[in-house]
Amino acid sequence: MAKNAAEAAGEEARLLPAEKVEPADLLDAGGFLFVCPENLASMSGMMKDMFDRCYYPCLGKLEGRPFATLIAAGSDGEGAQRQIDRIAKGWRLKRIAEPVIFNFDAQEPEAILAEKTLDEERRKQCRELGEAMAEGLRAGIF
């Protein structure tokens, strides 16, 4: 999901895994596309760790920056979305697109552990969101 969005956003986009993100990366960014799986009705542990490490160093310094989300879920994805929205509210970020949640309907152990792949329609949605965010930043819309 993240790769599709970043490729469509162009060379200005930076694709960083959550475990490598530092407060300086967030402070240098014009906007954010938070991409993660939902695990056990929560954002992934690595994404939570990133927010834990970066929240206070960035508090009061990101107001008004745009953000959007892409979430892969086994059921509804709402738990992860709520968590990210709470953090974004604390940082005073501005949501620029409706949440995109891909429900893989993985409820049984075999389905939960199976590799997830995106069909072309889902890849297209990721690309469109990445491109829209990049265009909006370039044009100064947000």
Backbone torsions as a table, in degrees:
resi	resn	phi	psi	omega
1	MET	NA	-49.6	-177.8
2	ALA	-64.7	-40.9	-179.3
3	LYS	-63.4	-42.8	178.5
4	ASN	-61.3	-45.0	-180.0
5	ALA	-64.8	-44.5	-178.1
6	ALA	-65.4	-42.1	179.4
7	GLU	-61.3	-41.1	-179.7
8	ALA	-71.7	-28.0	-179.6
9	ALA	-71.3	-26.0	177.8
10	GLY	97.5	-173.3	-171.3
11	GLU	-68.7	-17.2	178.6
12	GLU	-75.2	-20.4	-178.4
13	ALA	-74.6	143.6	174.0
14	ARG	-115.6	125.6	178.2
15	LEU	-103.4	111.1	-178.4
16	LEU	-123.8	132.4	172.8
17	PRO	-68.7	145.9	-175.0
18	ALA	-51.8	-38.2	-176.4
19	GLU	-68.1	-16.1	-179.4
20	LYS	-101.3	-8.5	-177.9
21	VAL	-72.1	132.0	176.0
22	GLU	-118.3	160.6	178.8
23	PRO	-51.0	-39.4	-179.7
24	ALA	-59.7	-34.8	178.4
25	ASP	-62.6	-42.9	179.9
26	LEU	-69.6	-40.9	-179.8
27	LEU	-64.7	-30.4	179.9
28	ASP	-81.9	-14.0	-174.4
29	ALA	-86.0	144.4	176.2
30	GLY	-83.3	-19.6	-179.6
31	GLY	-167.9	174.0	-172.7
32	PHE	-138.3	137.4	168.4
33	LEU	-118.6	104.6	-178.9
34	PHE	-87.8	122.4	-175.7
35	VAL	-125.5	125.6	179.2
36	CYS	-161.1	162.7	169.6
37	PRO	-85.1	157.0	169.4
38	GLU	-96.5	125.5	178.1
39	ASN	-120.4	122.2	178.4
40	LEU	53.3	45.6	177.6
41	ALA	66.1	22.0	179.5
42	SER	-137.9	164.1	172.3
43	MET	-64.7	161.6	-179.0
44	SER	-60.5	155.1	-179.8
45	GLY	-60.4	-38.7	-180.0
46	MET	-67.4	-36.7	177.2
47	MET	-68.0	-41.8	177.1
48	LYS	-61.5	-43.0	177.7
49	ASP	-59.2	-42.3	178.8
50	MET	-60.6	-46.8	179.2
51	PHE	-65.3	-38.5	177.8
52	ASP	-60.0	-43.2	-178.0
53	ARG	-73.2	-30.8	-170.8
54	CYS	-104.2	-15.7	-171.9
55	TYR	-57.1	-59.6	-174.7
56	TYR	-69.7	-38.8	176.5
57	PRO	-62.2	-23.8	-178.6
58	CYS	-100.6	-9.8	-177.2
59	LEU	-58.5	129.5	179.9
60	GLY	82.6	5.1	-175.3
61	LYS	-123.0	-1.4	-175.9
62	LEU	-119.5	6.0	-173.8
63	GLU	-49.1	133.1	174.8
64	GLY	82.5	-5.9	179.5
65	ARG	-72.4	145.8	-177.6
66	PRO	-78.1	151.0	173.9
67	PHE	-148.4	159.9	174.1
68	ALA	-148.9	169.4	-177.6
69	THR	-135.8	147.3	170.5
70	LEU	-128.7	123.4	-177.0
71	ILE	-130.4	133.6	172.9
72	ALA	-101.0	126.1	-174.3
73	ALA	-131.1	151.8	174.4
74	GLY	-85.7	-21.0	176.5
75	SER	-132.7	-96.8	-173.8
76	ASP	-106.4	-19.2	178.2
77	GLY	75.6	-2.6	-174.3
78	GLU	-68.0	-32.0	179.3
79	GLY	-63.1	-47.9	178.1
80	ALA	-63.6	-41.4	-179.6
81	GLN	-62.0	-43.7	178.7
82	ARG	-60.8	-42.4	179.9
83	GLN	-61.9	-47.1	180.0
84	ILE	-64.2	-40.9	179.2
85	ASP	-62.6	-37.4	177.5
86	ARG	-63.6	-43.8	179.4
87	ILE	-65.4	-44.1	179.0
88	ALA	-61.0	-37.5	177.8
89	LYS	-64.2	-42.6	178.0
90	GLY	-62.7	-37.3	177.7
91	TRP	-81.1	-8.4	-178.3
92	ARG	63.2	40.7	176.2
93	LEU	-79.1	162.4	-178.7
94	LYS	-114.0	116.5	177.6
95	ARG	-69.8	130.1	-177.5
96	ILE	-112.9	-1.3	178.5
97	ALA	-155.1	150.7	175.4
98	GLU	-60.4	147.9	178.1
99	PRO	-58.8	140.6	174.1
100	VAL	-108.9	114.6	-179.4
101	ILE	-122.5	120.5	176.8
102	PHE	-98.4	115.1	-179.3
103	ASN	-93.3	114.7	178.9
104	PHE	-91.2	0.5	175.4
105	ASP	49.7	44.8	-179.9
106	ALA	-95.9	102.6	-176.5
107	GLN	-116.1	-21.5	179.8
108	GLU	-98.8	150.9	-176.9
109	PRO	-49.7	-43.7	-178.9
110	GLU	-62.6	-43.1	179.7
111	ALA	-70.2	-38.0	179.9
112	ILE	-63.1	-41.8	-176.5
113	LEU	-83.1	-12.8	-177.9
114	ALA	-70.5	149.2	175.2
115	GLU	-64.1	137.2	179.5
116	LYS	-100.6	137.7	177.0
117	THR	-127.3	150.0	179.0
118	LEU	-95.2	134.5	172.9
119	ASP	-76.9	172.9	-175.2
120	GLU	-60.9	-37.5	179.7
121	GLU	-63.3	-40.8	178.4
122	ARG	-69.8	-39.9	175.8
123	ARG	-61.0	-39.5	178.4
124	LYS	-62.0	-43.0	178.6
125	GLN	-61.0	-41.0	178.0
126	CYS	-63.1	-45.7	179.8
127	ARG	-62.5	-43.4	-179.6
128	GLU	-62.4	-40.1	179.4
129	LEU	-67.6	-44.1	177.8
130	GLY	-61.4	-44.2	179.5
131	GLU	-65.3	-42.5	-179.9
132	ALA	-63.3	-41.8	179.2
133	MET	-64.1	-45.7	-179.4
134	ALA	-62.7	-44.2	-179.8
135	GLU	-63.8	-42.5	179.0
136	GLY	-63.0	-38.4	177.3
137	LEU	-68.8	-44.9	179.8
138	ARG	-60.6	-40.1	-176.3
139	ALA	-82.4	-7.6	-178.8
140	GLY	74.4	20.0	179.7
141	ILE	-70.0	-36.2	175.9
142	PHE	-142.6	NA	NA
